[in-house]
Amino acid sequence: MSNKHFNQGNVWGRVVATKSGGLGNNGNGTPALSVHVDCSGAYGNIHAFGRIWGKDKIDAFFEFHRRNTDAVMKFTGFISQYYKGLKNHTNYSFYKWDAAVGQPPRAAFILSGDVVSKTMKNDAGVITLKYVKPASNGYRATSEEFELWFLDGGLYESFSIGQLIEVKGHIQQGTGEDEFGSSMGEVRPIVKVVRAIESK
């Protein structure tokens, strides 16, 4: 089923900082650039952190950014997660970018994978979704597990452990911005759309 697995992250916002990572730790000594994107808006106080890999891509990004310093940009890439202490953080790797005039800031994800577990935490549904990247170009197959949250109980109950599903959502603070323009709560990946790809 791994050929039906999918991972895409999309980020809209303004670049507020960059930092050279030197040689990346992905095993092949590839130069890495860390990019900090402010995506704050309807989904809360959101800051996305992503990496651009490879000297050619880094040079192309700096050339584009010099010509579009204050523009809202759309970044496309992959989403990943890591634990720091007890907290799970979401970040990105970017391979494409462009100007996104008039687009509202946000950080989003599209994932397809197998549902490994389901549980309830703090009145919200939480799943573990296993994504498998097939072997290609001399690289072995790899897998990654994502912790994803649901505020919609009906959506959370619409699938079972063992199913292959597609999810779409946003990185969101709490329930998002209220009518007064404030937002509270933890920043988490919140699923908004679920599509069953295969039954259990």
N, C-alpha and C positions, 0 to 999 in steps of 0.2 A: 504493500500500500504506500510505500514511501514515495513513489513517483507522483502521488496525488498530494503530497505534503507541499506546503508553500509558506514563504516568509517574506513579507514586505513591510517596511516602515516608511511612512511619509510625514514630513515635518514642514510646517509653514511658520515662518517667523523672521526676526531680524538677528543677524549675527552680532553678538556683543563681545566676544573674545575668541581668540585662537591661541593654541599652544603647541609648539612642536614636541612630539613625543619621542624624537630621536628614532632609533631603530625599533620597530614594533616587536612585540613578544609573540607574534603568531608563527614563529618557527622558521621564517625565511628571511629575517633581517630587513623587511620592507619598511621604509620610512613611513611614519604616521603623523598626522596632524589632528589634534583634538579641536573640535568646534563647539562652541557654546551658543545655543540659539534660544532667544526669548520668545516663548509661544504663549505668553499670558493673555487671557481674554475670557471668553465664555466658559472655558473649562477650568478656570482658576489660575493660580499663580504657578505657571508651568514653565520649566526650563529644560530643554532637551540637550543632551550631550551626545555627540557622535564623533566618529573618526573617519578621516579620509586616508586611504592607503595608497602608497606609491608616489614617487617623485613627480611623474607626469601629471597625475590627477591633482596633486597638491599645487603644482605650478599653475595648472589651469584654473583651479579654484581661486587662487590669489589674484590672477589676472581678471577673472570675472568680478570678484568682490571689489577690486579697486575701481571698476567702472560702475558699480551698483552698491556703493557703500551703505546707503540708508534704505535700500529697497527691502521689502518683504520678499523672502526667497522661499522656494519649495525645494526641499531635499528629499531624494528617494534613495532607499537602501534597504538594510536588514535591521531587524530588531533583535536584541539579546537581553539577558538578565544576569545579574550577579548578586550575591549576598555580601553585605558589609555589616558585620556584627549579626544581629538578628533581623535586619531589614533587607528586603529584596528590592533592588534597584533595576530600572529599565534604561537601556541606552541603545545607540544606533551605530551602524557603519553606513556611510554614505558613498554612493558611486555616481550620483547624478544630481544636478542642481540647475535652477533657472529662476528668473524673476517671476514673482507671483503678485502682480499689481492688483490691489483690491481684494485679495484673498484674506479671510480672517485667520489670525494665528491659531495654530493647534498642532498637536502631535498625535499621530494615528498609527494604527497597525492593522494588517490583514494576515491571519495565520490559518493554516490548515494542518491538522494533526490528529493524533489519537488521544481520546480522553482517558487519562490514567487514574484520576481520582476526583471525587467531589466531596466537599464538606461545607459547613456553615461557620463563619467567623464574624462576630459582631453584627449579627443580623444581615449579613451579606453572603451570597453564594460564592464559593471559591473553587476553581478547578485547576488541575495540573494537566497541561496539554503537551504531549510529546511530539516534537517536530524532528523528522529525519531528513538530513541532506544526503542524497545519494552520492556514491563515488563518482568522480569525474576528473579529467585532466591529470591523472596520476595521484589524486588525493583520495584517501579512504573515506568511506561514509562516516558521517558524524551525526550525533543526535543532541538535542537540547530540550529541556523541560521548562515550560513557562507557567508561572502562577498568574492566573487571570481572575478578575473579580466581576461579580454581577450584582447590580442594584435592582434589577427586574426579576422577581421571583418566578414569573411565568416563563421567562426566557431560560432561566437556570434549570427549570424542570422539563424543558423541551427535548432533552437528549439524555443518554445513559453512558455510564462508564463502558469503555470498549468501543464506542462509536468513533468513526472518522468524521470530523466536522470542520467547517470553516467558520471563523469568527472575525468580526470587524469591530473596532472600538477606538477609544481615545485614551490618552493619558490624562487623568482628571483628578482634581483636588476635591475631595468630598463629593458633594452632589453638583459641583460646578458653581458658577457665579450666581448670586441671588439678585433680586430686583434692585438692590441698593448698590450693587457693584462689588460686594465683598464675597470672599469664599473662605471656607474653613475645612479642616480635616486632612487626612493623609493623601498623598499623591500616589495613585495606583492606576494600572491598566484596567479600564472598565469596558466590558463587552457590551455592545449595543445591538449587534446583529449576529444571528446564528443560522447556519445552513447545514443540514445533514448531508454528507457526501455518501456515506455508506451506513446501513443499519448495523446494529450489533450482531 
